[in-house]
Amino acid sequence: MFMLTLRHTEPTKPRPVVIMGAGGFVGKASSRRLKADGVEVTDLTRKEVDLLTGDAPHRLTSYLSPEATLIVISALAPCKNVPILLDNLRMMEGVIMAVKSCPVAHLVYISSDAVYKDSTSPLNEFSCAEPGSLHGVMHLTREVMLENELPGVPHVFVRPTLIFGPCDPHNGYGPNRFVRLARDGKNIVLFGAGEERRDHIFIDDVAEIICRCVRHGATGTINAATGTVTSFKTIAEMAAELAEPPVRVLDSPRRGPMPHGVYRAFYTSLLRQLFPDLGFTALETGLRETFMNSATNPAA
């Protein structure tokens, strides 16, 4: 039994695609990738539809049609407290109300690997979804809302692992922060010795997976991960070498437990079976591109 089904064996050109959350990191990359294939894309940001306002369902409905594919990326992230959690659920409620009013041909929800329970073994799409953080609870609850409230709408949940690349507006611990510190000539300070090992995926690869799910009319659940784990220390050392002269990588006393029990890995057999020609950007290549393209990007 597969966790993902391709309704179209051959890629087809959808018409049109509406991206809710097109102003964000993943939204911009997905829009750019789809447009490169000649797909008609409507980019929606908070300016066009603010999902926390009462008229959001009506405003979103005006952009939808029975032929449309709706990609939902909008979220207040990271979700760190209960008020943000509740706001995120209200946002999804607005999406559901809009789609009930005007059902779409296909719905793609960009979730997160945070929905999974920590494991000492690599995860796959059948792994236990038992999140240990409010961020994971938010995404899993949104998935359940879509499953229960829109059973007649074909949908796919894409669960990316930690994403890195140029133009990320966040400054979370990991590749993006390490590159920014190196770019600014500052030493990279690790949590502990940076011994945590986990999967990291380049933003363009996430956009490619989303594009393929759209073009094949995918339904079900798929993880967006590379299948390779790398320690934070190794990534920091790669980033440090991009600077001229290289910056230093420093350990620091660790406060609190290590996230995910020091290990976050994935089996990617499903992804590779369905898309055997899919390639991933090498970590070194992605870090270098992030370094070069962040240097002149104000958002970075």
C-alpha positions in Angstrom: 0.0 0.0 0.0 1.4 3.4 -1.0 1.1 6.5 1.0 1.1 8.5 -2.3 -0.9 7.9 -5.5 -0.3 9.6 -8.8 -3.6 10.2 -10.5 -1.8 11.1 -13.7 0.9 8.7 -14.7 2.4 11.3 -17.1 2.8 14.9 -15.9 0.0 17.2 -17.0 -0.3 20.9 -17.1 -2.7 22.1 -14.3 -5.0 25.0 -14.9 -4.7 27.2 -12.9 -2.7 27.0 -9.7 -3.5 29.2 -6.7 -0.8 29.5 -4.1 -2.0 30.7 -0.7 1.2 31.9 1.0 3.1 32.9 -2.1 5.1 35.6 -0.4 7.0 33.1 1.9 10.2 31.1 1.4 8.5 27.9 0.0 5.7 29.8 -1.7 8.1 32.0 -3.8 10.2 29.0 -4.8 7.1 26.9 -5.7 5.6 29.7 -7.8 8.9 30.3 -9.6 9.2 26.5 -10.4 5.6 26.2 -11.7 5.9 29.3 -13.8 9.1 28.0 -15.4 6.9 25.1 -16.7 4.5 27.5 -18.2 1.8 27.0 -15.5 -0.7 29.8 -14.9 -0.1 30.7 -11.2 -2.1 33.1 -9.0 0.1 34.3 -6.1 -1.8 35.2 -3.0 -0.2 36.8 0.0 -1.7 38.3 3.2 -2.3 41.5 1.2 -4.8 39.8 -1.1 -6.3 37.3 1.5 -5.6 37.7 5.2 -6.7 34.3 6.6 -7.2 35.9 10.1 -10.0 38.3 8.9 -13.7 37.5 8.8 -14.0 38.0 5.1 -11.0 35.6 4.3 -13.2 32.7 3.0 -15.1 35.0 0.6 -11.9 36.7 -0.6 -10.2 33.4 -1.2 -13.2 31.9 -2.9 -13.1 34.7 -5.5 -9.7 33.3 -6.7 -10.9 29.6 -6.9 -12.5 27.5 -9.6 -13.5 23.9 -10.0 -10.5 23.4 -12.3 -8.0 25.0 -9.9 -5.2 23.4 -7.9 -4.9 25.2 -4.5 -1.5 25.0 -2.8 -1.8 26.0 0.9 1.5 27.2 2.5 0.3 30.0 4.7 1.2 29.6 8.4 2.5 31.6 11.3 5.7 29.7 11.9 7.4 28.6 13.9 4.4 27.8 16.2 5.8 28.4 19.7 2.8 29.0 21.9 -1.0 28.3 22.2 -2.2 31.7 20.8 -0.1 31.1 17.6 -1.4 27.6 17.4 -5.0 28.8 17.6 -4.4 31.5 15.0 -3.0 28.8 12.6 -6.1 26.7 13.1 -8.3 29.7 12.4 -6.4 30.3 9.2 -7.0 26.7 8.0 -10.7 27.0 9.0 -10.9 30.0 6.5 -9.3 27.9 3.8 -11.8 25.0 4.4 -14.8 27.4 4.4 -13.6 28.8 1.0 -13.1 25.3 -0.5 -16.4 24.1 0.7 -18.0 27.1 -1.1 -16.0 26.4 -4.2 -14.5 22.9 -4.3 -11.2 22.7 -6.2 -9.8 20.0 -8.4 -6.7 19.4 -6.2 -5.4 20.7 -2.9 -1.7 20.5 -1.9 -0.9 21.3 1.8 2.7 21.9 2.8 3.0 20.4 6.2 6.2 19.5 8.1 8.3 16.5 9.3 7.6 17.9 12.8 4.4 15.8 12.9 6.5 12.7 13.5 7.4 11.2 16.8 11.2 11.2 17.5 12.9 7.9 16.5 16.3 6.4 16.6 15.6 4.8 13.2 14.9 6.6 9.9 11.4 7.8 9.4 9.0 7.1 6.5 5.5 8.0 5.5 4.1 5.2 7.7 6.0 6.4 10.9 4.1 7.4 13.9 2.7 10.9 13.7 2.9 11.9 17.3 4.4 15.4 17.5 6.4 16.6 20.5 6.1 20.3 19.7 3.3 22.8 19.2 4.7 23.3 15.7 4.1 19.7 14.9 0.7 19.7 16.6 -0.3 22.6 14.5 0.6 20.9 11.2 -0.9 17.6 12.1 -4.2 19.2 13.3 -4.4 21.1 10.0 -3.9 17.8 8.1 -6.7 16.2 10.2 -9.0 19.2 9.6 -8.5 18.9 5.8 -9.1 15.1 5.9 -12.3 15.4 7.9 -13.8 18.6 6.4 -12.9 18.1 2.7 -13.2 14.4 2.1 -14.3 14.9 -1.5 -11.4 17.1 -2.5 -8.3 15.2 -3.8 -5.4 16.3 -1.7 -1.7 15.6 -0.9 0.3 16.5 2.2 3.9 17.3 1.6 6.1 17.0 4.7 9.5 18.7 4.3 12.3 18.2 6.6 14.6 21.2 7.5 14.8 23.4 4.4 17.7 25.7 3.6 18.6 28.1 0.8 18.7 31.7 -0.3 16.0 34.2 0.7 14.8 32.4 3.8 13.3 35.1 6.0 14.0 33.1 9.2 17.2 32.9 11.1 16.8 29.4 12.6 19.7 27.4 13.9 21.3 25.4 11.0 22.5 26.0 7.5 20.9 29.4 6.9 22.2 30.9 10.1 25.6 29.4 9.6 25.9 30.8 6.1 24.8 34.3 7.2 27.3 34.3 10.0 30.1 33.3 7.7 29.0 35.9 5.1 29.2 38.6 7.8 32.7 37.4 8.9 31.4 36.2 12.3 32.3 33.0 14.1 29.7 30.2 14.1 28.8 29.1 17.6 27.3 25.7 17.9 24.8 24.3 20.5 27.1 21.9 22.3 29.5 20.3 19.8 27.0 20.3 17.0 26.7 16.6 17.2 23.1 16.4 16.1 22.7 14.6 12.7 19.7 15.2 10.5 18.4 15.5 7.0 18.5 18.9 5.3 16.9 19.7 1.9 17.6 22.6 -0.5 14.6 24.9 -1.2 14.7 24.3 -5.0 14.3 20.5 -4.4 11.3 21.1 -2.2 9.8 23.2 -4.9 10.5 20.5 -7.5 8.7 17.9 -5.3 5.7 20.2 -4.9 5.6 20.8 -8.7 5.7 17.1 -9.4 2.8 16.5 -6.9 0.8 19.2 -8.7 1.5 18.0 -12.3 0.8 14.3 -11.4 -2.3 15.1 -9.3 -0.8 13.3 -6.3 -2.9 12.3 -3.4 -1.8 11.0 0.0 1.3 11.9 2.0 4.9 12.3 0.9 8.1 13.3 2.8 10.4 15.9 1.2 13.8 14.7 2.4 17.0 13.6 0.8 17.8 10.4 2.8 21.2 11.7 3.9 22.0 12.9 7.4 24.8 15.4 8.3 25.9 16.7 11.6 25.4 20.4 12.4 29.2 20.7 13.1 30.0 19.4 9.6 27.6 21.9 8.0 29.0 24.7 10.1 32.5 23.8 9.0 31.4 23.8 5.3 29.8 27.2 5.8 32.8 28.6 7.6 35.1 27.7 4.6 32.9 29.8 2.3 34.1 33.0 4.0 37.4 34.7 3.0 39.2 34.3 5.3 37.3 31.3 6.8 35.5 32.0 10.1 35.9 29.8 13.2 33.4 27.1 14.4 33.1 27.1 18.2 31.5 24.7 20.6 29.4 26.1 23.5 27.9 24.6 26.7 24.6 23.0 25.8 21.4 24.1 27.6 18.5 21.6 27.5 18.1 18.4 25.7 19.2 17.8 22.1 16.3 18.1 19.6 14.9 14.8 18.2 17.2 12.8 20.3 20.3 13.9 18.2 19.0 12.1 15.1 16.5 12.9 12.3 16.8 10.7 9.3 14.4 9.4 6.5 13.9 6.5 4.2 13.1 8.0 0.8 12.2 4.8 -1.1 8.7 6.0 -1.8 9.9 9.3 -3.3 12.5 7.6 -5.4 10.1 4.9 -6.6 7.5 7.4 -7.8 10.0 9.9 -9.2 13.1 7.8 -10.1 14.7 10.7 -12.0 14.5 13.1 -9.1 17.9 14.4 -8.0 18.9 16.4 -5.0 21.2 19.4 -4.7 24.4 18.4 -2.9 24.7 20.0 0.5 28.0 21.8 -0.5 26.4 23.1 -3.6 23.3 24.4 -1.8 25.4 26.1 0.9 27.6 27.8 -1.7 24.5 29.0 -3.6 23.0 30.3 -0.4 26.2 32.1 0.4 26.5 33.7 -3.0 22.8 34.7 -3.4 22.4 35.9 0.2 25.2 38.4 0.0 23.1 40.9 -1.9 19.7 39.9 -0.8 18.1 42.3 1.7 15.7 39.6 2.9 18.7 37.5 4.1 
